[in-house]
Amino acid sequence: MTVRMRTGQAAPGIDAAAAGGTVARDMAFLAPDAVAAALAVDPATGLDPGEVRARAARWGPNALRARPPVPAWRRLLAQFADPLVLLLIVAAAVSAGLWLREAAAEGQSGLPFESLAILAIVLLNAAIGTIQEARAAQAVAALRRMSAARARVIRNGTRQEIPAAELVPGDVIRIEEGDAIPADARLVRASALLTNEAALTGESVPVPKGAHPEDALPKDALPKDALPKDALPKDALPKDALLLDRRAGGETDPAEPRTMVFSGTTVSAGLGLAIVTATGMRTELGRIAGLLEETTDEVTPLQTELARLGRRLGLAVLAIAGVLAVTIVLADHIRTLPALLDTLILAVALAVAAVPEGLPAIVTAALSLGMLRMARRRAIVRHLAAVETLGSADVIASDKTGTLTRNVMTVRTVVTASGRSTPGGPPAGPDGPLRSELRQALLAGALANDAVLQEREGGVAIQGDPTEGALLVAARTAGLGAEARRFVRLAEIPFSSERRRMSTLLRETGGPSCLVAVKGAPDVVLARSSRERVGGRDRPLTPERRDAILAANAALAGDGLRTLGLAHRAVPEGEATAPDDRIEQDLVFLGLAGMSDPPRPEAREAVARARAAGIRSVMITGDHPRTAAAIAAELGIASDGTALTGAQIDAMAPGALDEAVRRVSVYARVAPAHKLQIVRALQRNGLVVAMTGDGVNDAPALKAAEIGIAMGVTGTDVSREAADIVLADDNFATIVAAVEEGRAIFANIRKVLRYLLSSNLGEVATMALGVVLAPLLGLAAGPGEVVLPLLATQILWINFVTDGAPALALAVDPVDPAVMKRPPRPRGEGVLTGAMAWSLSFIGIVTAACSLFVFDACLPGGLVAGSGTLAYAQTMTFTTLVLCQLFNVFNARSAEASAADGLFKNRWLWGSIVLSLLLQVAVVYTPVLQQGFSTVALSPGDWLFCAGVASAVLVLEELRKAVARARRSAAPGA
């Protein structure tokens, strides 16, 4: 059937179909030709570009309505949800009111600079938090766009792969095992097609599908006049359209039509060709109200742990601030309302500054930006939690083909009854038996094939499986292209991991009978063969010949070649009506095709890098054991030639596999079910497993593994949906790069935590010790006065200047090469360890000591006599504390390495430090800010003194790290 329409002029039925609802679903009960006519498309050629544009403009993208983004003003308001921030704002407002009342009573002019400074800092912090959250949200949105679903379509006579969002009603889509169906569509061709419609019906049993209503529906289907007369617009369909329904007058249940496939469901088996009838919100999935509105943002275990840590720190700091406030009130005999209010503001400001309220936003930004970095290295993360788990991976269990190898298949040799030959090479003779056998074998490989060769500038492009493409190229090289085109495909039995073979039923143009062409695992094809092609005739397969063929197969596998068995047989006309496994019996064995898929050049180095990082590489493949062992030895995965097969796993006693996985790193001839067994066995040994997969049946293993990794190029939609990470290039080296990035992300989050907690601890210790040691420091407060090393505004300013930009810069610190020289992080190890806590405490105490030393040195009396005023001493202490935290940024970059390592690698870090210094200079010298923050101008000598004292934070931590490194080097076994 051919349908021709002028661009932009849709058939009358297209509006009804694309509108979704009952009319679109009624396409299920039309004959395939009637559906194509109603949707104005030829299934053989698909839509042309002009028609696609016209329909896209009319119906919009094939996407469900997304939850609207949170407006910026709501994000900003959410920053004030913290009770401490609200209390600080209220206290500042009350303080401003008291100031205004006193100013009016005393006739003073001016502004309440302190209260205004507090409010300004709160607003600035809220703005920064809003920007950080927006940046993280943009990063997550970018990742979602990268992992968007794709669809295979026929447009303008060629196969294409496009984003699923670009589908329009009338598009012709091709679906096969493992695909997620991208839109509601009516089948026009199907072969052994089963779909899983649990997403719509809740029923997990696969549903059989067919292209013809009379084949797909029950025998008691009603005749064509059962459909209500007004179901379709007048003249929308051809007069001879076949209409079938199951219930007179009843609305169609989406679970019932066997000729329809639905968006959001998946293909369990088989393949099909279908015409899109509804897209976006007009699909059955789109009819489910509130689907996306009810979704929630993903929260990872790390974020949960940090939230719990933040709550505990908040309670601790609140307790300290409360005790500090009570101590001040009692020690200084404070009774007046203004002094009590100042004390309250001071306590609340200390609590606000000490609690790292920006940590969740920074962690989210670190995760999101790190995931973008991973995406640039071709690893797309679907679940945030996988980023954390990557650092704990002990084993990477990987497929061979396409992951460890290049997936560029080439038929190197073909072994037939008369010998061994090379496609395109010189045969034994132009008409000899070897040539005849080679042509028959390659023809079978080209006919049992779903790949397509497309002519392109500079060569031929393969659309489809690389192995099938290699067979097509070999047949073309042997001059069999025209001969293959004489055959018309009637049906096929698709390949599956259980069957390990594929068959097609064909009729030769003008021929008297049909032909079955079979390709698959050599042992499977040979077991179903009873004869062998020798020259131009067939002879029975003897046990000796079977042994010889299997020996030849083993020899090819030992050379590192992937092998396929090829066979065919003539089928009587009567058997060709309903193809099933029975037509794959009594085959004529034609030969073995040996294909090479060389290892990726970068794979060996990636295996070595993984080993240096304490990660073991394991190869799992369906190939011959000798092929697997040869590739594994070349890559450095295993050199002992040992490969455990699926049959051997099945024969093992309970518990034996747990022992075997400790020493075996190569698994061959395995089915997807064996992958799950291997994962479970590795996990029972206490190992964290990253597992790759590409097929439908790999999904259980991907879900069971701590890190499921799907192939983005050759993988199915089902495997990608089950995985945590999708490889955009199917490359083993990308897995190792993802592990490196995952470790770097976690290390950066620890850097941020190390910096924020140690710096905030320094602030709390400075204030607490300032109160406790007030008599020793020369602090003399009059009755009812509050005199401390720092003011509330200064504490908030320190939090604003040092907790924002420097912390965010640490979150994007470049990858430290040392992360791949350490063993995996122990499972269950928290983000804050005991060693980290001791280091934080050490830095916090040093920071407080430096700050209080400067404070004491600037005041008369105390341990170190000075001559400055209180305002001068507070400004010096204020500046010293800021500089201490900026020096501490370099400490935080590593818990072990010297700060000098990679000192200039992070330009953002240096930029944030310069910004913080400029802000501190502004608050010290700008008159308006001097009034708001009670600062006085400092001389260059003052700055040098503050910097010299503050540098002790860096110097002493460097000494501590040096001692720790020396002890570790001297330890036995180091």
C-alpha positions, -999 to +999 in steps of 0.1 A: +000+000+000+012+035-008-002+067+007+009+100-009-002+134+006+009+169+001+031+182+030+010+196+058-022+181+045-032+154+070-058+128+063-092+134+080-085+107+105-053+122+118-070+148+140-091+121+156-063+097+161-038+122+175-064+137+198-061+105+219-089+091+239-115+066+227-110+074+190-072+068+191-077+036+209-102+025+184-073+023+159-067-011+176-097-025+158-088-013+123-069-034+097-033-022+094-039-008+059-069+012+072-047+026+101-020+037+077-046+054+055-063+071+084-029+084+096-017+093+061+015+074+061+032+046+042+047+021+067+075+013+042+088+049+040+073+068+069+067+105+070+087+130+050+105+159+068+079+185+058+050+164+072+069+158+104+074+196+109+037+202+102+025+176+127+050+186+153+038+222+151+002+210+155+006+184+183+037+196+201+064+174+217+059+138+227+063+146+264+042+144+295+034+176+313+062+182+337+059+196+372+063+234+368+097+247+381+098+264+415+098+302+409+128+321+420+108+341+446+097+309+463+132+296+464+143+329+480+115+327+506+125+291+514+159+304+525+141+321+555+124+289+567+152+283+593+138+293+627+172+306+638+172+330+608+137+342+615+146+347+652+176+367+641+155+389+618+129+396+645+156+404+671+174+427+646+140+444+639+133+449+676+168+462+681+163+487+653+130+498+669+146+504+703+174+524+686+149+545+668+129+552+700+161+562+719+173+583+689+140+601+688+140+607+726+176+620+725+172+639+693+199+619+675+202+614+637+216+586+616+206+550+610+206+517+631+236+505+612+241+473+632+205+461+626+207+470+589+240+452+586+224+420+601+194+422+578+217+429+548+239+398+555+208+376+560+194+388+526+228+382+509+231+347+523+195+340+511+204+352+476+235+331+475+216+300+487+190+307+460+216+309+433+233+277+445+200+258+444+192+272+410+226+261+397+221+226+411+186+224+396+200+234+362+227+207+364+201+180+372+179+192+343+208+190+320+215+154+331+178+145+325+181+159+290+212+138+284+194+106+295+162+113+276+146+083+258+152+077+221+131+060+194+139+042+162+118+055+133+114+052+096+113+086+079+117+094+043+125+058+036+155+055+060+159+042+095+168+069+120+172+072+158+157+103+172+148+117+207+114+102+216+102+137+223+103+144+186+078+117+176+046+128+160+013+110+152+018+090+121+055+082+127+065+046+119+085+032+148+104-001+151+104-018+185+122-049+197+131-068+228+142-045+256+127-013+241+106+012+261+077+020+239+079+058+233+042+065+223+009+049+218+010+031+185-009+006+163+011-024+151+013-031+114+038-059+117+048-081+147+069-112+153+066-131+185+059-098+202+053-097+240+050-065+260+050-058+297+021-034+305+025-034+343+030+004+342-006+008+330-024-023+343-004-035+373-003-069+357+033-082+352+024-111+329+037-103+293+009-095+269+010-111+234+006-086+205-003-090+169-008-068+138-042-081+128-073-077+149-087-112+140-054-127+152-050-107+184-085-107+198-105-135+213-127-157+191-159-141+204-149-106+191-179-088+178-184-080+141-175-046+125-209-031+132-204-034+170-185-001+172-208+029+179-216+048+147-203+081+162-170+067+174-151+082+144-158+113+124-177+109+092-156+098+062-125+096+085-118+060+074-119+040+042-152+023+035-136-011+037-120-005+071-123-036+093-137-026+128-137-051+156-146-045+193-151-068+222-180-052+239-208-034+222-210+002+234-182-004+260-151+019+262-119+001+253-097-010+282-060-002+275-051-036+288-072-053+261-063-043+226-037-067+214-029-047+183-018-016+202+013-008+222+014+019+248+038+046+259+056+037+291+054-001+286+083-023+275+089-050+249+095-083+267+103-103+235+100-102+198+099-072+175+073-051+156+066-022+134+040+003+145+024+036+136+022+062+163-015+071+171-011+094+201+018+113+218+025+132+250-005+138+273-028+122+247-014+087+254-028+063+279+001+071+302-007+108+299-042+102+310-030+091+344-037+123+363-010+138+385+017+113+375+046+138+376+030+162+400+033+136+427+070+128+421+095+138+448+131+149+445+156+121+451+174+122+484+206+102+486+219+084+518+247+110+519+223+138+519+203+121+546+234+116+567+245+152+563+210+164+572+212+143+603+246+156+611+234+191+606+206+186+630+230+173+657+254+201+651+225+226+653+214+212+687+249+213+700+255+248+689+221+260+702+231+245+736+265+263+735+249+296+724+223+292+752+249+285+778+271+314+765+241+338+767+232+328+802+269+331+813+271+366+798+239+377+815+250+364+849+286+374+847+280+409+835+249+415+856+228+424+825+193+437+833+184+463+808+162+454+777+187+467+751+216+448+767+195+416+769+185+420+733+222+425+723+230+393+741+202+374+724+213+387+690+248+377+697+238+341+707+215+337+677+241+351+653+267+327+667+242+298+662+234+309+626+271+312+618+282+280+634+256+257+618+266+250+582+232+258+568+246+262+533+260+226+533+229+209+518+229+233+488+267+230+484+265+192+485+237+191+460+257+214+438+288+192+442+268+161+433+251+177+403+282+194+389+302+163+395+276+143+376+278+168+347+316+162+347+309+124+346+285+130+317+312+148+298+333+117+303+304+097+288+289+083+320+254+095+326+242+091+362+205+083+366+205+080+404+224+104+427+230+076+452+252+058+427+278+086+429+283+079+466+285+041+460+311+044+432+338+052+458+331+018+475+331-004+444+353-035+449+345-053+417+336-042+382+318-071+364+318-062+327+305-076+295+332-082+269+317-073+235+316-036+230+327-027+265+362-043+267+363-047+229+357-022+202+324-037+190+336-033+154+330-068+141+346-082+109+342-117+095+378-129+094+372-165+083+345-190+074+350-227+081+329-251+059+330-288+051+357-283+025+380-260+045+387-225+056+383-193+035+382-156+039+353-135+025+367-115-004+399-136-005+409-161-032+389-193-029+401-227-040+386-222-074+360-201-091+335-229-091+349-252-065+331-267-035+348-243-011+334-213-030+299-228-032+299-235+006+312-201+014+285-184-006+257-205+010+270-198+045+273-161+040+239-159+023+223-176+053+241-150+076+227-122+054+191-135+054+190-143+092+197-107+099+180-075+110+208-050+103+208-026+074+237-012+053+232+024+044+254+041+017+270+072+031+297+095+019+330+078+025+317+043+029+288+022+043+272+027+077+257-002+097+223+003+113+217-024+138+237-050+157+275-049+148+276-087+145+248-088+120+263-058+102+296-078+099+277-107+082+260-083+058+293-067+049+309-101+043+280-112+021+283-079+001+320-084-003+313-119-017+289-104-042+257-118-026+238-085-023+216-090-054+210-127-045+199-118-009+174-092-023+156-119-042+142-133-009+111-118+008+109-122+045+076-138+057+083-141+094+110-145+119+118-160+153+139-134+171+171-140+190+169-142+227+195-150+254+177-183+262+173-195+225+208-182+215+198-182+178+177-163+153+157-177+124+139-161+094+113-176+071+117-164+035+103-170+000+125-166-030+109-146-058+096-171-083+108-200-061+087-231-054+092-233-016+102-213+014+136-212+031+146-209+068+179-192+075+194-197+110+223-182+128+234-186+164+257-202+189+276-230+170+267-257+195+230-248+194+228-246+156+248-278+153+225-297+177+195-288+155+212-299+123+210-333+108+229-327+075+259-307+063+264-289+030+293-303+010+299-286-023+265-285-040+248-314-021+238-323+015+251-353+034+243-366+069+262-353+099+282-381+115+294-380+151+329-376+138+320-346+117+302-331+147+333-335+168+354-320+140+331-290+138+332-284+175+370-287+174+372-262+147+350-239+167+373-243+197+403-235+175+387-203+162+378-193+198+413-200+209+425-174+183+403-149+200+375-150+174+338-148+181+320-177+163+285-182+149+270-213+134+251-209+101+224-232+087+193-233+065+167-257+052+139-257+027+104-256+042+073-270+026+045-244+019+023-259+046+048-254+074+054-217+065+021-205+078+028-204+115+066-204+122+077-217+155+106-238+170+096-267+148+109-251+116+144-249+133+148-287+133+165-309+107+187-281+095+215-282+070+247-270+087+265-246+064+296-235+084+312-214+111+318-177+108+348-165+129+347-127+137+372-106+155+363-078+178+397-064+190+401-051+225+398-014+230+432+002+231+423+021+263+408-010+280+441-025+292+452+007+308+417+011+324+420-024+339+454-015+353+441+017+368+412-001+384+437-027+399+458+002+413+426+016+429+420-018+446+392-027+422+391-061+406+379-064+370+357-094+360+347-104+325+313-119+318+304-130+283+283-153+262+313-162+240+333-194+239+355-199+270+388-199+250+378-166+233+370-151+267+403-163+282+423-150+253+408-115+255+411-115+293+448-123+291+454-096+265+437-070+288+454-081+320+422-093+337+434-129+341+464-147+328+457-183+340+434-192+311+406-202+335+370-194+325+340-206+344+310-215+321+273-212+328+269-250+326+296-254+353+278-228+375+246-248+371+264-280+382+279-264+413+269-275+448+254-248+471+281-225+483+307-235+457+301-205+436+308-182+466+343-199+468+348-198+430+341-160+426+371-153+449+396-166+423+378-167+390+376-134+370+364-148+336+329-162+330+319-175+295+288-190+279+267-175+306+230-166+305+216-134+322+204-156+351+240-165+358+249-128+361+225-125+390+241-156+406+276-141+402+265-108+417+249-124+447+280-146+452+303-116+451+281-097+475+280-127+499+318-123+500+313-087+513+321-070+480+305-039+465+297-048+428+294-026+397+277-047+370+272-040+334+244-052+312+225-045+280+196-069+276+162-073+290+172-102+312+201-083+326+178-060+345+176-083+377+214-083+379+216-046+373+191-039+401+208-064+425+242-049+420+251-019+442+259+000+409+240-011+378+256+001+346+237-001+313+251+002+278+239+034+261+247+024+225+238-013+224+217-015+255+179-019+257+156+006+273+147-019+300+184-023+310+189+015+310+158+019+332+171-006+357+206+009+358+221+036+380+245+047+353+243+046+315+275+045+294+272+068+264+300+049+246+297+014+261+334+016+271+350-001+301+374+028+304+344+050+310+334+029+339+368+034+355+365+071+348+331+071+365+346+055+395+374+081+396+348+109+393+326+093+419+355+091+443+365+127+435+329+140+442+328+122+476+363+136+484+352+171+475+321+168+497+345+158+525+367+188+517+337+211+521+326+194+553+362+195+567+364+232+559+330+244+571+330+224+604+366+233+613+361+270+605+327+272+623+342+253+653+369+280+654+343+307+656+324+290+684+356+282+703+367+319+700+335+332+715+332+305+742+368+308+753+365+346+751+338+345+777+355+319+799+390+336+797+377+372+798+397+381+830+429+367+816+424+386+783+421+420+799+384+424+791+368+449+815+331+454+811+311+478+830+279+468+848+252+458+822+277+460+793+284+432+769+321+431+759+333+401+737+361+394+712+335+397+683+302+414+677+271+397+663+274+415+629+311+405+626+302+368+633+276+370+605+300+387+582+326+360+587+300+334+579+290+353+547+325+359+535+342+326+542+313+300+541+300+308+506+324+312+477+354+292+492+332+263+501+316+261+467+350+263+451+361+233+471+331+215+459+344+217+423+380+210+431+397+191+402+401+154+405+431+144+426+451+116+409+457+101+443+420+091+446+428+061+422+457+050+443+437+043+474+416+013+482+378+015+479+360+033+508+348+007+533+311+000+530+291+018+556+319+043+564+303+077+572+311+110+557+326+121+590+352+097+604+369+097+638+402+109+622+384+138+605+367+148+638+401+149+656+415+170+627+386+194+628+389+199+666+427+205+662+421+232+635+392+248+655+413+251+687+443+266+667+419+291+651+405+302+684+440+304+700+452+326+671+422+349+673+423+353+711+461+359+710+456+389+686+427+401+707+448+400+739+478+416+722+457+446+712+442+454+746+459+468+777+465+442+804+459+406+799+486+380+792+501+401+764+501+438+770+487+461+743+476+496+739+446+496+715+410+504+720+382+477+722+371+486+686+406+482+673+411+449+691+378+436+678+386+446+642+420+429+645+404+397+659+377+399+632+403+401+604+425+374+620+396+350+621+387+357+585+423+351+574+425+319+596+396+305+576+410+315+543+443+297+552+422+268+563+408+264+528+442+250+517+442+226+547+408+213+537+419+202+502+434+170+516+434+151+548+468+137+541+487+155+513+505+188+517+487+220+508+515+227+482+503+197+461+483+210+432+483+245+448+473+263+416+450+237+400+417+252+412+414+287+398+379+290+413+394+286+448+419+314+443+392+336+428+370+330+459+399+338+482+406+371+464+369+379+466+368+372+503+399+394+509+384+423+490+352+421+509+371+421+542+391+451+530+359+469+522+343+462+556+375+476+573+379+508+553+345+518+539+328+543+562+293+530+558+304+494+565+326+506+594+295+520+611+275+488+604+302+464+616+319+486+642+353+484+625+383+508+624+409+512+597+440+490+600+476+498+590+496+476+566+516+464+597+483+454+613+474+433+583+508+416+583+505+408+620+471+393+615+482+373+585+514+361+603+494+348+633+466+334+611+491+314+590+497+292+621+465+274+611+482+263+579+517+257+593+506+236+623+482+215+601+511+209+576+533+197+605+505+174+617+501+159+582+538+155+578+540+135+611+510+114+600+526+106+566+559+097+583+542+074+607+523+057+579+554+052+559+572+037+589+544+013+597+550-024+588+537-033+553+536+003+542 
